[in-house]
Amino acid sequence: MGLFDGKKRRRRLAEAGVNAQAVLVSFREVGQQNFTPLVDLTLRITPADGSGPFTVTARTQVEFSQIGNLKPGDTFSVRYDPADHDNWELGEKISSAVADGAAESLDSASAGEIAAAVKTTGDTGQRRSAAELLASGQRMTAVLREFSPSGKTVGDVDPTQPDPGDPVYVFKAELPIDGSSPIEAVFMTRVPEAKVAGLRLGAHLSVAVNPANPSREVAIDWANSPVAA
C-alpha cells in the first residue's frame, strides 16, 4: 500500500468509521521500533449494530509499562471501517480480563476462531508447561466439546522439547469442579501424532489443572486418554 493510499484509508476511517468494543484474543512481542516494543495484536470486534463479530490483526507500538498489563480477554475501544474490516485503529483499554472477568468474551469464540488467531500471530498462549501441571495439578476427567489445530507444532513453540513434530491444538472442554456444575476450559496443548486420529467430540480425557486457574491452565494426560466412559 502506498503512502497516499494509506492517507485515503485513514481519512475514510475518520469520516465513515464506527466505534465498537473489541476483546484481545492474543498478542506477541515481535521487536522494537524507536525503542518502543512492537506487538502483534489479534482482537475480536463486536459491532454495536448487532451484526456478527469478526477478528482483526495489527502490528502496533505498545509502551513498556503496558506490556505486562496485556491479557487475553482485555476489552478495548476500537474504530473500524464497515466496508473494510482491515482498516481499523485501537483505542483505550476499557476493562481488564483479570479485574473484570472480561476473559468470558474469549470463551464465546470457537476453538476454530482461536486457532485462526494463533496461526496469524504465532502466540499459542502457553504460559505453563504441561509437565508442571501433570506433576502438581488437580486430576480430573474432562469432556471434549471442541478442538481445532492451531497450525503450530511443539517445535515451533520450543525446539528444545521432545516430540517437536507433535501438533498443538486448541481445546474446549467441560471440567467437573468440586462436584458442582461443570465449567468450560479453553486451552492449548500438544497432541501426540498417534492420538490425532482418535480425537472425538464427547471423548473423556484424563487431565490435570491448576486449581487457581482451571479454565485456562489444563494439561491432558495422553498416556491415560481417552478414558472409557
Secondary structure, 3 states (H helix, E strand, C coil): CCHHHHHHHHHHHHHHCEEEEEEEEEEEEEEEECCEEEEEEEEEEECCCCCCCEEEEEEEECCHHHHCCCCCCCEEEEEEECCEEEEEEEEEEEECHHHHCCCHHHHCCCHHHHHHHHHHHCCCCCCCCHHHHHHHCEEEEEEEEEEEEEEEEHHHHCCCCCCCCCEEEEEEEEECCCCCCCEEEEEEEECCHHHHCCCCCCCEEEEEECCCCCCCCEEECHHHCCECC
